[in-house]
Amino acid sequence: MNVGPLIAEFSRSYDSDAKDRIWLVQSEQFRQFWSERILSKGTDEISESECDKIIRILDRNGKGNTKDSEAVAKAMIAQGAWRRMLNEFHRNRELGALITEIFNCDEPEQKARLIDKLYKVNEKQANSLTGPSGNAVNALLAAYDPTKNVSVISLKHRRALIEYFGFPISFEWDRTSIGQIIVSSNRVLLEGLHALGLTGSARTVSRFFYFEPFESLWKGEHTVKRPDKSINVTVPTAGDSDDAGGLAKDEVRESMQMQALIAKIGASMGFSIWLPRADRGRVLKVWKAAEGELLDDLPLGYNQTTMKTIEQIDVIWLRKRSIVRAFEVEHTTSVYSGLLRMADLVALQPDINIRLHIVAPALKREKVMQEIQRPVFSLLEGRALSEMCTFLSYDNLKAIGEEKHLAHLSDSVIQDYEEKADST
């Protein structure tokens, strides 16, 4: 993708030198507070007014901030929770010392281990410090050193950005420790934007991510025109599913195996293959794509909103410039994720004529069949989702993969294995 024009536009409007000077002062204020109040001897209460000065640096929603204030980010942490947290750092010597060690550590692997230790030490405390979003820890890091730590404090946002750009990563989001994710995602975003031509501090890089003309692109926010009015819609990315977090690693691993198998079958039949950029690292460990089999870009001419939706589909088989079949491997407990993505596609393009498949374990067959006939999926403009989308079990997919002379078979062989909702 070419973000060069947006980087140039941002650089003209954002005075990075002036902003960095502000952050030099604010970072020094934060460090001084940390040294003189957090780490000071005694357990005296840090006053609300003292806390609030620092919260205004940490959190854009901090009491007293205005739209022109420079703060790390909107941390989604209540003022009172911040005050209690800062006082706990002061009273709890072990906690305060550990965070100080994290601040001062420059070795990535050690820093990740220290953050993991912090999460372990704090796991039974209801103090908003160590949530799965990483907001509090990342806000503290950015306030302490805004030149090296991005103020994209939400790990959900970091994942969306990395997946949007297709930056290569050396870790797996769902199977890596929180410390490793925090440290590695910070490095990937900084190095990735610098490589694309945006120079400057971590704070400057972070502000580009939230630069209005660019923010809507990676967040998946789009405007769709209807006959009566225009409406705003959001296209979720692969990292937006909260349901997958409770799954066993074996389930996630099996879904990747199935994704790789679908790609392998399609390639054997002569189709070009599309995989979401965020999944490629894992899938390609199983499926060894030959040159030209995996597409770098989709050769389609749909609008931006539709393209964003299509890019997130687990596996697509294409012939030249046309989609032949699209597959969603449904491993979430609720089985909504794949169905919703397919429904989004049909809602955006009611006349689209491709074959859609939900691939899931046989045990989820009944659940998929029930959900696909819900009113929200059955009353789509044009056709019901159940008329376009069929169920394909893991076992049947494996059977297709074991077919002899697969390279000489038509994709219509799937009809012998798929199950339609109206046949239940």
N, C-alpha and C positions, 0 to 999 in steps of 0.2 A: 504494500500500500504506500502511496506517496503522501506523506504528511509534511513534506517540505514547505509547501505554501502556508499551511497552518502554523508551522514553527516560525516562519518568517513574520506572519501576521502577529503572532503572540509576542515575538521579540521586539516588534515595533511599539507595542502597547504596554509592555511590562518593563518597568525600570528595575532591572535585577540588581544593579549596584546600590541603588537607594534602599531597596527592600532588604538586601543583605546587611546593610548598615544597621537597619532597625533590628534585624534578628541578632546581630552581634551584641547589641545592647540587651535585648530581651534574654538571650541565652546566658549572658553574664549575670543578669538579675536572678534567673532560675538557679544557676550554679551557686551563687552567693547564698540564696535562700536554703539550698540543699545543705551547704557546708555549715552555715551558721545557725540554722533552725532545725532541720531534719536530723543532722548528725550531732547536734549539741548535747551535752550531758544534761541529765535531768529528765523528768517526764512532765514538765509543765505543759499546759495546753497551748497549742499555737492558735492565736486568735483568729476569728472569722475574717477580720480585715486583712491580716497577713496572708491567710490562705487565699482570699479572693484575688489579691494581686497576682498570685501565681496561677490561679485557675484561669484568669483572663488571658494568660499566655498559652495555657494548655488547651483551652476549649473556647471555640468561637461563641458558644452559647453561655459563656461565663458571665456572671452578674457584673454589669457595668460596661460590657463591650458594646460597640456600635458597629454599623456596617463597614466603617472605615478602619476598624481595629485590626491589627495583625495578630492572629492566633493560629495555633497549629492546625486545628480542624474542628469540625463539629463532632465532639466525642460521644454524644448520646449518653452522658453520665450526669446525673443530677448534681447540683451545686453542693448539697449536703453530703452526697456520697464522696465527692472530691475532698471536702473538708475532713471527713472522717478518715479517708484514705491517707491524706498527708499526715494527720496526727498519728495514725497507726504506724507509719514509717518512722515517726519520731519516737514513739514509745517502744516499738519492737526493734531492738538493736539488730537482731539477726536479719530481719527483713530489710531494714534501711541499709545495712552493710552489703547485703547481697545485691540490691539494686545499684548501689554505688560501684560495686565490682563490675556489674554489667555495663554501666556507663563508661568505665575506664578501660574496658577490654577491647582491643583492636584485632584480635585473632578470631576469625569468623567461627571456626569450629568450637573454640572454647566459649565464645559468646553465646552460641546456640545452646551449649550444654548448661551454661549458667541460667539462661532463660527457662530451660526445661526444669532446672532445679527450683527456680522461683515458682513455677506453676505447681510443682510438687509440694513445696513448703506451704504454699498459699491455698491449696486445693479445698480445704474445709472452711475457708473464711468467706463470708458473704460480704466482700468489700469492693466488688466491681473491678478488681485489679487484673485478674487472670481469666477473663472470659474467652470463648473461642474466637471472637472477632479480633482480638488483639488490640482493641482500641486504646485501652489505658496504657499498656506497656509501650506501644508505638508512639503515643502522644508524649510520654515522658522522654523517650529516646530522642524524638524530634526537637523537644524543647531544650534538652541538654546539648545537643549538637545538630543544629539545623543544616549544617553544611554537608553532613555525611548521611543523615537519616531522613528519608522521605517522609513528608507529612500526609501521605496516603496511609492513614492509620488503620483502616478497615481491611482485613485480609480478604474479605469478599471483593472489595474494590481492586485490590492488588491482583487477585486471580483474574478478574474480568479484564483488566488492562493487559496482563501478560498473555491471556488467551486472544485478546483482540489483535495484538501485534504479532502473535505467533512467536514470541521470544522463546528460545530453547531453554529448558530448565533441567536440572540434574536431580530433581526430586519428584515424588508423586504426592499430590495434594492430600489424598485421602489416606496415605500410609506413612507419612513423615511427621516427626515431632513438631510441635508448635514452635519451638526455638529455632529449628532448622528452617522452617517456613518463613518466620519473621526475618531472619538474617539473610537467607538466600533470595527471597522476593525483593528485599531492599536493594541488594546488589544487582539483580537482574533488571529491575526498572531503571536504575541509574545508568548502568552500562548500556542498556538497550537504547535509551533516549540519547545518550551521548554519541552512540554510533550512528544515530539518525540525524545528527547535526545540531542538537540542542546543547549548548554549552552552559556551564554555570553550576551553582550549588544544588544540593538535594531539594532545597526549598524552591528554587526556580523551576526545577524539573517537575516538582509536585504541582505548582501553580499551572503549568501547562496542561497537566492531566485534567484540571478543573476549569480550563479555559472554555468558555461557553460554546464556541463553535465546534470544539473537539469533544467536550464532555458527553454530548448527546450521542455521539457515534459509538463510544465504547460501552456506554450504559444501556445501549439498545433502545433508546427513546426515539420514537418516530411519530410523524403525523400522517394519518391516513384520511383521504378525502372520501366522504360519503356524499350521496346526492343532496342531503339537507345541510350538512356541516362537516367540518374537519374535526377529527378527534385524535388525541394523543394515545399512543399505545407503547407498551414496553415489550421487547423481545428478550426473554430470559436467556442467560448463557448456561453452559453446562455446569458451571459452579454454583448455580442458584438453587439447586435442589437440596433442601434441608433434610429430606427424608433419607438420603443415602448415608448420612452420618451414623445411623444406628445399625447399619448392616455389618455383618461379619466380613472380615477381609476376604475370606474364601468366596463369598458371594460376589464381591466386586471383581475379584480376580477372574471368576468364571464368566462374568459378563464381558470382560475384555477378551477372553478366549473366544467367545461367541462373535464378538465384533470382528475379530481377526479372521474367523472362519467364514463369515459372510463376505468379507473383502476377498479372501482367497477363492471362494466359489465364483464370485462375480468376475474376478480377473481371469480365472480358468475358462470362463465362457466368453471371454473376449471383450468384456466391458471395461471402461475406465472407471476408476474408483475414487470416491470422495470420502474423506474422514475429517471430522472437526480437528482443527489444528491442535487443540488442547489434548486430544487423545492419541495423537500420532506416535509420540515417544513410546507409550506403553504397547499400543497395538502392533507397531513395527518390530517389537521384540519377539512377537509370535508369528506374524505374517511378513515374510521377506519379499517385499514388493520388487518386481523387476522394473527396469528403467521404463518410464512412460506409463506404468500402470496406475500410479497414484497421482492425481491431479494437484497441482499447486494452486490453481484458481478454478472457480466454477465458470464454464463458458456459457453463462445464461444471461438473459437480458431483462430480468424482472426488476421491479423497483427495489430501492434500498432496504425497505422493511422486509419484503419477501426474501431477498437474498440473505439478510441477517438470520432469518428463521431457517432457511434451507441449510445454511452453513453449519447449524448446530445439530442437524440430523446425524445419527450415529454412523450410518453407512448409506451411500448412494451409489447405484449402478447407472452409468451413463453410456449412451451410444452417440458419439459425435457431440452435438450441442443439445441433446435431449435426455431428460431423466427417464429411465425405464422403470426402476424400482427404488423405493426408499425404505429403510429399515430402522426401527428404534428398538434397541435392546433394553427391555424394561426390567431393571433390577431393584427399583424402589419398592418398599413394602406396599404402598398405596396404589401402585401401577399407574399413577396419574401422569408422571413426567412425559413419557413417550406419547401418550394419547393427547395430552395438551399440545405438544409440539406439532403433531399431525393436524390437530384441529385448528391451530393457528394458521398453518399453511393453507388449509381449505378455506378458512374464513377470509384470508387475504387474497386468495386466487380461487374463487368459486368454480371457475371453468377448467381448473387444472386437471389433467387426465394422466395421472400416473398411478402405479400400483403401490400401495402402502402396506407395510407389515409390522406388527408388534411381535417381537421375539422375546419369549420368556420361558421360565421353567414350566413343565406340564402342570405342576401344582397350582400355578397362578392362572391357568386357563379359564376357570370359571369366573374368577375375579375380573379378568380382562373382558370377557364376554359380557358380564353385567355392566361394567363401567362404560363400554363402548356404545351401549344403547341408552345411556342417560339422556335426558332431554337436551342438555347443553350440547351434546355431540350429535344428536339426531335431528335437531332443528336448524342445522347450518344451512345457509343459503345454497341452493343448487341441489346438493345431495347429502344424505346422512353419512356420517363418517363410517358407519358399519357397512355401507355399500361400497366403500373404496378401500377399506382397511381390514386385513385378515390377521388371524393369529397363527404363529409358527412356533412350535415348541422347540426347546433346546434339542430334544431327542430327534425330532424330525429334521432339524437343521443338520445335525450330525449325519443323519442318514443320507441327506442330499450330498453332503461332502464325501460320502463313501461310495457314491454312484460311480460305476465304471464308465470310462470314456467321457468324463465330465466336460472335457474341452469340446466335445462334439454334440453336447446336449443344448437344447434351447432353454431359456429361462422359464419357459412354460412348464417345466418339470415341477416347479414349485406348486403348481395347482394340484398335484397329487399329494401334497403334504400339508398345505395350508388349511385352516378351518375358518369358516365364515360364521358371523354371529347369528345369522338366520337359520343356521343348520344345527344350532344347539337344542 
